[in-house]
Amino acid sequence: MATENIGGSPVKCIEVDIPGWVQSLPVESSAVAELINCVRRGVEGITCAEDCKNLSSVTEGCENWQDECDVEVFPEESKAVVTAHIKGDAFYRLLSETAGEEIADECSLMRFVVSASAARRDYEKVKDALDCARVTGYGIVRPSDEDLSLEKPSSFRQGTNVGVKLKANAPAYHIIKVDVSGEVSPIMGSAAQGEGMVGEIMKGFESDPDGMWNTNFFGKTLKDMVQEGLSGKVSGMADDTRSKLRKAITKIVNEGRGGVICILL
């Protein structure tokens, strides 16, 4: 960085230039978070171009970034540009971190891409139905061409006329949003102990609702307790009941009956 004749020039803006593929990573990524923390510490007290020379070592000792950065000052714009260089071995490490599974080389990368591509195709089939279920409570995954099972055509007579009957079968998936409610009521000891703990919980809810749900009781958080109750209800429908519900929906769809009588036993 050349600072001749510009050492006292004010710097009001500091830009950080990183590789394009790193820019696509979320802020929570270890590499992005690490760089942000380093830059925040490095820019403290910088007011002029002369101070910017210290930015060349802002990433020193980082796990994902090389120790040396390139620094260029633009006095006419009152800004400095810091170019950070990612380490050569960081690509697959960050790729594994983002993907949630180990990707160590080109072979494992290709396997992951093939698997992700297949998963994306399957998701595209149900995406619209899932979005519809979120909004209206009911979504339908319509049959695609590859799902069709075509039967042999057959002829039929209707009076003096002759026609041909074409029949096909295909699965259609119905996504139903069910609002599940659950509650837990842990016993907290004697009346005096219980009142004290309840008071603390209510105060915590008013000041920090998220933190309150993470309060630990009997080795579990309150959120975990409620989640277990919800999970039990979601999986509590008997297989026989599921089968009957499926048959009922199938009959309604195929026979086009508008009226439905539901008897709960």
Secondary structure, DSSP 8 states (H G I E B T S, - for coil): ---TTTTT-B--EEEEE--HHHHTS-TTSHHHHHHHHHHHHHTTT--BGGGGGGGGGTTTT-SSB-S--EEEEEGGGTEEEEE--B-TTHHHHHHHHHHTS---SHHHHHHHHHHHHHHHHHHHHHHHHHHHHHHHSEEEE---GGG-EE---EEEEETTEEEEE--EE---EEEE------------SSHHHHHHHHHHHHHHHHH-HHHHHT-EETTEEHHHHHHHHHHHHHT-S-HHHHHHHHHHHHHHHHHT---------
